[in-house]
Amino acid sequence: MLEVIVQNGKDAELASKYGADRLEVVSAISEGGLRQVMVQ
């Protein structure tokens, strides 16, 4: 299983294209990332 952290729709599309099984959407990545939602 490959889980990828993404910040926006473009990141999510690329992660999916390259085989991500799960996405974790975060904001403020420069501050360590704030988790918003888990998408499967």
C-alpha positions as CSV (number, residue, x, y, z in Angstrom):
1,M,0.0,0.0,0.0
2,L,1.3,3.5,-0.9
3,E,0.0,6.5,1.0
4,V,0.9,9.9,-0.4
5,I,0.6,13.3,1.3
6,V,-0.9,15.9,-1.1
7,Q,-1.7,19.6,-0.7
8,N,-4.0,20.2,-3.7
9,G,-5.9,18.6,-6.6
10,K,-2.9,18.6,-8.9
11,D,-0.9,16.7,-6.3
12,A,-3.7,14.2,-5.9
13,E,-4.0,13.6,-9.6
14,L,-0.3,12.9,-9.9
15,A,-0.2,10.7,-6.9
16,S,-3.1,8.7,-8.3
17,K,-1.5,8.5,-11.7
18,Y,1.7,7.1,-10.2
19,G,0.0,4.4,-8.1
20,A,-1.0,6.0,-4.7
21,D,-3.5,3.8,-2.9
22,R,-4.4,6.4,-0.3
23,L,-4.1,10.2,-0.1
24,E,-3.7,12.4,2.9
25,V,-4.6,16.0,2.2
26,V,-2.7,18.5,4.3
27,S,-2.2,22.2,4.5
28,A,0.7,24.3,6.0
29,I,3.3,21.7,4.9
30,S,6.1,24.1,5.7
31,E,4.9,24.0,9.3
32,G,4.8,20.2,9.5
33,G,1.5,19.8,7.8
34,L,-2.0,20.1,9.2
35,R,-4.1,17.0,8.4
36,Q,-7.5,17.8,6.9
37,V,-9.0,14.5,5.6
38,M,-8.1,11.0,4.6
39,V,-9.3,9.8,1.2
40,Q,-9.3,6.2,0.1
